[in-house]
Amino acid sequence: MKIIVAGSTSYIAKEFIDIVSKKYDVIALVRSLEKEGKNKRSRIEHLVVDYENQEFSILEQFIKKGEKLVFINFSTLSIDKLFINQNLQSFVDVHKANFLSNINPLLFLINKMISAKWGRILFISSSRAIKGDIGISPYTSSKLALSGLSRVLSREYAKFNITSNVLNLGYFDSPLWQQIPKKKRTELLQQVPSKVMGQPQDLIPIFECLIESDYINGSEISVDGGL
């Protein structure tokens, strides 16, 4: 089995890769090798890609015939302003990062999954995006687009034992979280019943469950402490 991780330079992605690479081979997609970070395990292959302009046949050399493949995308960008202070470019940039970065990799990988008669697609979204909040219109719209895409893929390819699901994350102590003003962070954390933030290792049991299950498909799973 091989795990292909897009958005692999984010804090949560790096921690996730560090954990799963102890058990699985990982292809970490990066825009530059300068951003590969601390993950240097022998089971991790860093691959420089251009999400917008590249055909992902470059992955061919790393994938064995009939190999089980898992695709997971941690790409996240948010430009926080009131809607009237946004512009079209804000929406374009955020959608490129959060939504369109999935398209070219999946156009290649789904064909491989069909051949193997097995595949797992996992999109990373957030509870804050799904519920909506002040100042995050580009972010919310891009993450809701992921939900729609996942539902379609879950129906189109279930007959090949390919599942597609979305994880809606709560508040994780990450650079993205630190970009939120301190007063707002305090307010947001009060919404979580446990008053604690998630840790990357909290994703692992759910990840393993989704790999093992042929029947969890087209679902949105909250990992948010009950937010």
ZAFIMI-374578 format. One line per 8 residues: number of its first residue (from 1); their letters; for each residue x, y, z of N, C-alpha, C. Coordinates in Angstrom, 3 decimals, padded with zeros to 6 digits. Each point is the difference from the previous one (the first is absolute). Layout:
REM ZAFIMI-374578
NUM) a) X:Y:Z:X:Y:Z:X:Y:Z  ...
END
This chain:
REM ZAFIMI-374578
1) mkiivags) 000.844:-001.190:000.000:-000.844:001.190:000.000:000.882:001.245:000.000  -000.444:001.017:-000.748:000.755:001.247:-000.064:-000.932:001.165:000.314  000.491:000.924:000.828:-000.761:001.180:000.384:000.559:001.197:-000.754  -000.827:000.653:-000.816:000.402:001.208:-000.714:-000.580:001.194:000.744  000.874:000.871:000.487:-000.421:001.117:000.839:000.252:001.316:-000.723  -001.087:000.700:-000.326:000.106:001.350:-000.551:-000.059:001.004:001.154  000.474:001.206:-000.255:000.047:000.980:001.082:000.878:-000.475:001.135  001.082:-000.677:-000.341:000.780:-000.729:001.006:000.921:000.878:000.839
9) tsyiakef) 000.056:001.300:-000.301:000.896:000.862:000.777:-000.708:000.716:001.138  -001.311:-000.202:000.129:-000.698:000.614:001.130:000.412:-000.704:001.290  -000.174:000.674:001.121:000.406:-000.555:001.291:-000.680:-001.341:000.269  -001.316:-000.053:-000.164:-000.733:-001.231:000.303:000.438:-001.112:-000.948  000.194:000.343:-001.288:000.422:-001.008:-000.972:001.361:-000.588:000.361  000.942:000.853:000.402:001.335:-000.490:000.360:-000.070:-000.971:001.172  -000.803:000.353:001.002:-000.131:-000.882:001.164:-000.702:-001.296:-000.385  -001.010:000.097:-000.833:-000.723:-001.184:-000.479:000.946:-000.920:-000.774
17) idivskky) 000.764:000.574:-000.913:000.941:-000.795:-000.802:001.034:-000.680:000.892  000.476:000.714:000.992:001.007:-000.557:000.900:-000.527:-001.258:000.695  -001.296:000.006:000.305:-000.601:-001.148:000.680:-000.269:-001.147:-000.975  -000.684:000.290:-001.109:-000.414:-001.091:-000.903:001.170:-000.607:-000.753  001.102:000.759:-000.158:001.145:-000.536:-000.735:000.735:-001.091:000.775  -000.354:-000.182:001.262:000.561:-001.123:000.755:-000.585:-001.322:-000.473  -001.163:000.080:-000.667:-000.715:-001.207:-000.415:-000.183:-000.095:-001.512  -000.134:001.160:-000.666:-000.318:000.021:-001.431:001.046:000.795:-000.776
25) dvialvrs) 000.114:-000.318:-001.291:000.792:000.827:-000.904:-000.809:001.250:-000.330  000.668:001.150:-000.003:-000.677:001.277:-000.197:000.664:000.769:-001.136  -000.817:000.554:-000.900:000.472:000.970:-000.976:-000.526:001.354:000.447  000.902:000.869:000.408:-000.380:001.329:000.479:000.164:000.990:-001.150  -001.123:000.546:-000.468:000.032:000.953:-001.104:000.337:001.382:000.538  001.035:000.610:-000.564:000.446:001.321:000.462:000.188:000.917:-001.204  -000.113:001.299:000.243:000.255:000.970:-001.065:001.490:000.300:-000.129  000.748:-000.245:001.063:001.438:000.233:-000.006:000.645:-000.897:001.036
33) lekegknk) 001.174:-000.544:-000.313:000.698:-000.854:000.958:000.471:000.784:001.214  000.071:001.326:-000.121:000.403:000.820:001.136:-001.019:-000.084:001.125  -001.240:-000.431:-000.330:-001.067:-000.046:000.989:-000.282:-001.415:000.499  000.888:-000.941:-000.288:-000.295:-001.369:000.372:000.019:-000.219:001.505  000.651:000.909:000.734:-000.086:-000.052:001.458:000.795:-001.127:000.604  -000.471:-000.459:001.159:000.777:-000.945:000.792:-000.212:-001.454:-000.409  -000.967:-000.277:-000.859:-000.322:-001.373:-000.336:001.031:-000.577:-000.966  000.915:-000.767:000.514:001.059:-000.556:-000.828:000.106:-001.520:000.178
41) rsriehlv) -001.074:-000.626:000.386:000.010:-001.455:000.155:000.213:-000.667:-001.354  000.551:-001.207:000.016:000.292:-000.717:-001.238:-001.266:-000.370:-000.758  -001.151:-000.046:000.672:-001.243:-000.385:-000.668:-000.735:001.203:-000.577  000.623:001.180:000.019:-000.622:001.204:-000.537:000.748:000.446:-001.256  -000.754:000.166:-001.080:000.543:000.539:-001.248:-000.589:001.388:-000.202  000.847:001.028:-000.026:-000.468:001.355:-000.258:000.027:000.252:-001.505  -001.115:000.462:-000.529:-000.130:000.185:-001.442:-000.476:001.421:-000.283  000.809:000.754:-000.742:-000.357:001.373:-000.342:-001.038:-000.012:-001.120
49) vdyenqef) -001.109:000.699:000.203:-001.087:000.010:-000.978:-000.522:001.418:-000.200  -000.676:000.171:-001.120:-000.738:001.223:-000.298:-001.464:-000.415:-000.123  -000.793:000.279:001.020:-001.379:-000.480:000.050:-000.856:000.517:-001.154  000.322:001.187:-000.494:-000.862:000.625:-001.009:000.339:-000.424:-001.421  001.269:-000.212:-000.284:000.434:-000.149:-001.391:000.639:-001.351:-000.320  -000.134:-000.935:000.880:000.740:-001.251:-000.164:-000.914:-001.198:-000.188  000.383:-000.880:-000.910:-000.632:-001.308:-000.087:000.726:-000.899:000.993  -000.740:-000.676:000.847:000.623:-000.710:001.111:000.467:-001.411:-000.350
57) sileqfik) 000.214:-000.214:-001.302:000.630:-001.255:-000.413:001.406:-000.113:000.575  000.530:001.096:000.534:001.296:-000.035:000.687:-000.020:-000.999:001.156  -001.202:-000.292:000.524:-000.133:-000.963:001.094:000.196:-001.443:-000.458  -000.089:-000.220:-001.306:000.040:-001.355:-000.551:001.210:-000.784:000.496  001.131:000.662:000.074:001.245:-000.688:000.364:000.018:-000.470:001.454  -000.912:000.520:000.818:-000.013:-000.347:001.420:-001.107:-000.987:000.360  -000.847:-000.350:-000.965:-001.166:-000.829:000.295:000.116:-001.346:-000.710  -000.148:-001.066:000.750:000.037:-001.336:-000.577:-001.352:-000.349:-000.602
65) kgeklvfi) -000.004:-000.857:-000.967:-001.245:-000.422:-000.639:-000.910:-000.677:001.024  -001.233:000.469:000.084:-000.968:-000.584:000.921:000.179:000.400:001.446  000.899:000.946:000.274:000.260:000.408:001.379:-001.185:000.792:000.574  -000.310:-000.244:001.256:-001.057:000.748:000.671:000.486:001.419:000.271  -000.867:000.971:-000.330:000.381:001.402:000.112:-000.986:000.768:000.862  000.555:000.903:000.802:-000.797:000.908:000.825:000.445:001.417:-000.339  -000.958:000.868:-000.297:000.303:001.411:-000.253:-000.625:000.840:001.093  000.814:000.865:000.617:-000.495:000.893:001.039:000.613:001.378:-000.221
73) nfstlsid) -000.829:001.039:000.100:000.465:001.350:-000.294:-000.220:000.917:001.191  001.113:000.517:000.536:-000.041:000.902:001.146:000.080:001.474:-000.408  000.001:000.302:-001.294:000.172:001.379:-000.447:-001.031:000.924:000.629  000.471:001.080:000.595:-000.895:000.944:000.669:000.553:001.415:-000.118  -000.845:000.879:-000.517:000.319:001.421:-000.053:-001.253:000.774:000.367  000.163:001.004:000.830:-001.124:000.856:000.355:000.450:001.458:-000.050  -000.778:000.840:-000.669:000.228:001.438:-000.012:-001.186:000.619:000.722  000.229:000.416:001.224:-001.100:000.405:000.880:-000.273:001.499:-000.084
81) klfinqnl) -001.118:000.330:-000.611:-000.502:001.376:-000.089:-001.507:-000.071:-000.188  -000.681:001.058:000.364:-001.415:000.074:-000.330:-000.173:-000.100:-001.512  -001.135:-000.538:-000.422:-000.226:-000.237:-001.425:000.208:001.275:-000.827  -000.482:001.140:000.468:000.115:001.217:-000.798:001.439:000.503:-000.106  000.889:-000.555:000.807:001.420:000.353:-000.081:000.813:-001.041:-000.771  -000.659:-001.074:-000.441:000.649:-000.999:-000.830:-000.017:000.485:-001.445  000.677:-000.725:-000.859:-000.108:000.226:-001.443:000.037:-001.350:-000.697  -000.198:000.018:-001.288:-000.059:-001.261:-000.740:001.282:-000.801:000.149
89) qsfvdvhk) 001.136:000.682:000.043:001.277:-000.707:000.102:000.109:-000.775:001.312  -000.568:000.537:001.064:-000.002:-000.724:001.274:-000.690:-001.348:-000.154  -001.145:000.017:-000.663:-000.744:-001.241:-000.211:000.769:-000.950:-000.919  000.609:000.541:-001.041:000.786:-000.834:-000.920:001.153:-000.667:000.732  000.751:000.771:000.795:001.161:-000.544:000.703:-000.391:-001.082:001.003  -001.065:000.252:000.751:-000.424:-000.961:001.020:-000.556:-001.263:-000.647  -000.770:000.138:-001.060:-000.546:-001.180:-000.681:001.102:-000.807:-000.684  001.012:000.677:-000.521:001.130:-000.730:-000.590:000.671:-000.887:001.040
97) anflsnin) 000.208:000.562:001.182:000.690:-000.742:001.054:-000.866:-001.104:000.583  -001.241:000.319:000.330:-000.830:-000.922:000.781:-000.795:-000.983:-000.842  -000.381:000.403:-001.193:-000.860:-000.853:-000.827:000.691:-000.501:-001.269  000.504:000.906:-000.807:000.538:-000.391:-001.296:001.277:-000.833:000.106  000.684:000.065:001.133:001.211:-000.823:000.185:-000.313:-001.487:000.006  -001.273:-000.357:000.105:-000.386:-001.408:-000.023:-000.186:-000.552:-001.416  -000.287:000.870:-000.950:-000.505:-000.465:-001.286:001.027:-000.794:-000.796  001.137:000.592:-000.312:000.986:-000.706:-000.816:000.524:-001.285:000.656
105) pllflink) 000.326:-000.001:001.297:000.412:-001.280:000.603:-001.069:-001.079:-000.119  -001.252:000.363:000.232:-001.063:-001.014:-000.037:-000.314:-000.466:-001.412  000.146:000.872:-000.991:-000.221:-000.432:-001.385:000.943:-001.142:-000.360  001.200:000.029:000.565:000.944:-001.109:-000.223:-000.272:-001.173:000.936  -000.170:000.281:001.280:-000.049:-001.062:001.000:-001.269:-000.846:-000.075  -001.124:000.600:-000.347:-001.236:-000.791:-000.038:000.090:-001.099:-001.054  000.664:000.267:-001.116:000.194:-001.058:-000.992:000.808:-001.159:000.570  001.011:000.329:000.800:000.809:-001.044:000.641:-000.833:-000.772:001.025
113) misakwgr) -000.846:000.732:000.733:-000.873:-000.644:000.985:-001.001:-000.937:-000.678  -000.527:000.421:-001.127:-000.934:-000.857:-000.744:000.686:-001.288:-000.417  001.222:000.115:-000.502:000.753:-001.194:-000.418:000.249:-000.945:001.170  000.260:000.570:001.181:000.266:-000.812:001.190:-001.286:-000.479:000.665  -001.148:000.553:-000.447:-001.301:-000.285:000.624:000.021:000.297:001.507  000.687:001.091:000.338:000.095:000.440:001.400:000.577:001.409:000.019  -000.560:000.844:000.829:000.555:001.337:000.158:-000.672:000.733:001.140  000.727:000.926:000.582:-000.544:000.822:001.075:000.360:001.464:-000.289
121) ilfisssr) -001.023:000.847:000.023:000.177:001.435:-000.199:-000.477:000.690:001.267  000.835:000.871:000.525:-000.338:000.662:001.261:000.322:001.488:-000.109  -001.050:000.810:000.097:000.153:001.449:-000.052:-000.013:000.566:001.414  000.841:000.993:000.230:000.048:000.649:001.307:-000.713:001.344:-000.079  -001.056:000.129:000.782:-000.746:001.248:000.102:000.003:000.418:001.464  -000.908:000.886:000.384:-000.043:000.433:001.396:-001.429:000.301:000.418  -000.272:-000.219:001.276:-001.324:000.291:000.545:-000.303:001.493:-000.099  001.012:000.817:000.193:-000.204:001.450:-000.096:-000.439:000.382:-001.409
129) aikgdigi) 000.611:-000.630:-000.999:-000.369:000.304:-001.384:-001.421:-000.449:-000.296  -000.361:-001.199:000.456:-001.322:-000.545:-000.295:-001.093:000.836:000.664  000.242:000.432:001.227:-001.007:000.797:000.714:-000.014:001.450:-000.473  001.126:000.457:-000.538:000.100:001.389:-000.418:000.348:000.896:001.171  000.705:001.069:-000.289:000.362:000.955:001.038:000.306:001.336:-000.665  000.042:001.033:000.765:000.265:001.335:-000.529:001.404:000.054:-000.599  000.103:000.499:-001.219:001.292:000.277:-000.613:000.664:-001.146:-000.727  -000.685:-001.131:-000.178:000.660:-001.146:-000.643:-000.760:-000.479:-001.239
137) spytsskl) -000.586:000.922:-000.751:-000.797:-000.400:-001.163:000.796:-000.784:-001.051  001.237:000.383:-000.368:000.738:-000.828:-000.963:000.305:-001.394:000.554  000.395:-000.052:001.276:000.338:-001.272:000.646:-001.203:-000.930:000.058  -001.128:000.523:000.468:-001.200:-000.822:000.111:-000.457:-000.510:-001.359  -000.027:000.865:-000.991:-000.472:-000.421:-001.321:000.903:-001.071:-000.601  001.302:000.105:000.233:000.922:-001.001:-000.547:-000.153:-001.346:000.686  -000.199:-000.001:001.310:-000.136:-001.255:000.730:-001.353:-000.658:-000.278  -001.046:000.793:-000.193:-001.293:-000.573:-000.369:000.059:-000.620:-001.396
145) alsglsrv) 000.831:000.564:-000.876:000.201:-000.606:-001.315:000.597:-001.400:000.133  000.889:-000.182:000.970:000.566:-001.330:000.257:-001.084:-000.998:000.385  -000.939:000.440:000.820:-001.092:-000.882:000.423:-000.803:-000.472:-001.199  -000.289:000.920:-000.911:-000.748:-000.371:-001.197:000.762:-000.968:-000.873  001.288:000.254:-000.194:000.824:-000.894:-000.810:000.060:-001.387:000.620  000.164:-000.060:001.299:000.088:-001.289:000.684:-001.276:-000.819:-000.188  -001.157:000.645:000.100:-001.264:-000.711:-000.168:-000.125:-000.588:-001.408  000.432:000.772:-000.987:-000.063:-000.487:-001.380:000.942:-001.187:-000.201
153) lsreyakf) 001.251:000.138:000.454:000.971:-001.089:-000.170:-000.448:-001.256:000.727  -000.622:000.166:001.163:-000.454:-001.168:000.767:-001.048:-000.792:-000.763  -000.787:000.668:-000.810:-001.035:-000.676:-000.780:000.555:-000.548:-001.329  000.883:000.752:-000.608:000.512:-000.419:-001.306:000.890:-001.242:000.080  000.759:-000.156:001.097:001.036:-001.036:000.013:-000.145:-001.041:001.101  -001.127:000.002:000.684:-000.216:-001.008:001.049:000.060:-001.411:-000.559  -000.454:-000.181:-001.233:-000.010:-001.353:-000.586:001.412:-000.558:-000.191  001.006:000.858:000.074:001.397:-000.449:-000.094:000.646:-000.097:001.382
161) nitsnvln) -000.814:000.032:001.053:000.500:-000.036:001.378:000.895:001.214:000.282  -000.399:001.141:-000.547:000.667:001.270:000.267:-000.950:000.835:000.843  000.471:000.446:001.148:-000.830:000.835:000.869:000.558:001.412:000.053  -000.891:000.941:000.265:000.400:001.399:000.144:-000.715:000.590:001.203  000.765:000.581:000.905:-000.565:000.557:001.224:000.688:001.319:000.346  -000.635:000.751:000.878:000.527:001.287:000.440:000.166:-000.009:001.513  001.143:000.478:000.461:000.203:000.215:001.431:-000.123:001.485:000.289  -000.959:000.352:000.843:-000.162:001.389:000.420:000.720:000.185:001.332
169) lgyfdspl) 001.143:000.677:-000.054:000.825:000.158:001.191:-000.459:001.186:000.830  000.187:-000.120:001.293:-000.242:001.111:000.910:001.246:000.848:000.108  000.266:000.488:001.189:001.115:000.909:000.212:001.248:-000.777:000.408  000.996:000.048:-000.870:001.282:-000.631:000.251:001.041:001.103:000.190  000.922:-000.197:000.916:001.027:000.999:000.271:001.009:-000.011:-001.143  -000.230:000.836:-000.981:000.796:000.025:-001.219:000.255:001.448:-000.393  000.889:000.223:-000.976:000.230:001.380:-000.459:-001.274:000.690:-000.488  -000.908:-000.761:-000.628:-001.252:000.596:-000.454:-000.812:000.500:001.194
177) wqqipkkk) -000.007:-000.789:001.063:-000.701:000.411:001.223:000.648:001.255:000.584  001.309:000.065:-000.030:000.712:001.144:000.579:-000.238:001.293:-000.784  -000.434:-000.123:-001.255:-000.296:001.191:-000.796:-001.277:000.697:000.470  -000.846:-000.736:000.707:-001.243:000.585:000.504:000.341:000.900:001.191  -000.561:001.197:000.055:000.281:000.877:001.145:-000.269:-000.696:001.333  000.842:000.310:000.999:-000.066:-000.691:001.288:-001.388:000.065:000.631  -000.632:001.160:-000.054:-001.333:000.149:000.580:-000.994:-000.938:-000.670  000.124:-000.132:-001.329:-000.896:-000.885:-000.749:000.293:-001.461:000.331
185) rtellqqv) 001.277:-000.339:000.167:000.357:-001.376:000.357:-000.615:-000.398:001.332  000.087:000.895:000.973:-000.585:-000.270:001.317:-001.504:-000.230:-000.121  -000.634:000.822:-000.805:-001.447:-000.119:-000.214:-000.350:-001.323:-000.678  000.783:-000.370:-001.009:-000.270:-001.245:-000.733:000.196:-001.226:000.887  001.058:000.021:000.804:000.286:-001.156:000.844:-001.073:-000.213:001.058  -000.669:001.057:000.393:-001.085:-000.124:000.968:-001.193:-000.772:-000.581  -000.056:-000.115:-001.324:-001.085:-000.735:-000.646:000.201:-001.512:000.073  001.223:-000.422:000.308:000.321:-001.433:000.060:-000.297:-000.503:001.407
193) pskvmgqp) -000.858:-001.023:000.144:-000.371:-000.477:001.336:001.190:-000.324:000.898  001.046:-000.614:-000.563:001.164:-000.387:000.802:000.975:001.146:000.226  -000.177:001.090:-000.770:000.896:001.174:000.084:001.439:-000.338:-000.359  000.202:-001.052:-000.797:001.349:-000.356:-000.439:000.023:-000.105:-001.517  001.208:000.137:-000.558:000.175:-000.120:-001.441:000.414:-001.420:-000.366  -000.260:-000.347:-001.265:000.375:-001.314:-000.490:001.489:-000.110:-000.246  000.474:-001.236:-000.047:001.388:-000.306:-000.312:000.049:-000.865:-001.261  001.056:000.096:-000.801:000.064:-000.793:-001.234:-000.233:-001.492:000.212
201) qdlipife) 000.453:-000.538:001.129:-000.183:-001.432:000.249:-001.467:-000.388:000.158  -000.872:000.991:000.258:-001.430:-000.290:000.092:-000.576:-000.444:-001.340  000.706:000.296:-001.085:-000.482:-000.382:-001.331:000.285:-001.460:-000.328  000.962:-000.588:000.667:000.475:-001.328:-000.401:-001.053:-001.098:000.149  -000.710:-000.121:001.123:-001.015:-001.056:000.097:-001.088:000.123:-001.063  -000.389:001.231:-000.326:-001.024:000.198:-001.022:000.553:-000.354:-001.372  001.230:000.397:-000.253:000.664:-000.333:-001.266:000.055:-001.515:-000.195  000.410:-000.716:001.036:000.085:-001.462:-000.091:-001.383:-000.616:-000.228
209) cliesdyi) -001.002:000.540:000.659:-001.366:-000.493:-000.169:-000.465:000.169:-001.444  000.265:001.162:-000.587:-000.437:000.267:-001.369:000.748:-000.869:-001.012  001.237:-000.324:000.295:000.745:-000.909:-000.867:-000.613:-001.400:000.040  -000.351:-000.446:001.198:-000.493:-001.360:000.176:-001.435:-000.189:-000.493  -000.805:001.039:000.090:-001.427:-000.138:-000.302:-000.301:000.204:-001.481  -000.771:-000.927:-000.560:-000.501:000.151:-001.359:-001.351:000.713:-000.014  -000.557:000.234:001.181:-001.400:000.441:000.078:-000.163:001.442:000.481  001.065:000.584:000.532:-000.066:001.418:000.358:000.348:000.782:-001.256
217) ngseisvd) -001.005:000.601:-000.604:000.175:000.624:-001.301:-000.953:001.185:-000.131  000.517:001.101:-000.558:-000.822:001.182:-000.164:-000.340:000.675:001.315  000.792:-000.268:001.013:-000.295:000.513:001.339:000.837:001.238:000.316  -000.504:000.769:000.951:000.767:001.096:000.588:000.133:-000.286:001.487  001.233:-000.124:000.444:000.288:-000.410:001.362:000.630:001.166:000.747  -000.586:000.372:001.100:000.504:001.122:000.790:001.069:-000.470:000.977  001.125:000.680:000.001:001.077:-000.241:000.963:000.237:001.347:000.677  -000.917:000.356:000.881:-000.006:001.379:000.498:-000.337:000.145:001.470
225) ggl) 000.063:-001.087:000.729:-000.257:000.074:001.434:-001.430:000.333:000.358  -000.918:-000.200:-000.966:-001.412:000.283:000.275:-000.406:001.422:-000.313  000.826:000.685:-000.798:-000.253:001.392:-000.331:-001.394:000.222:-000.615
END
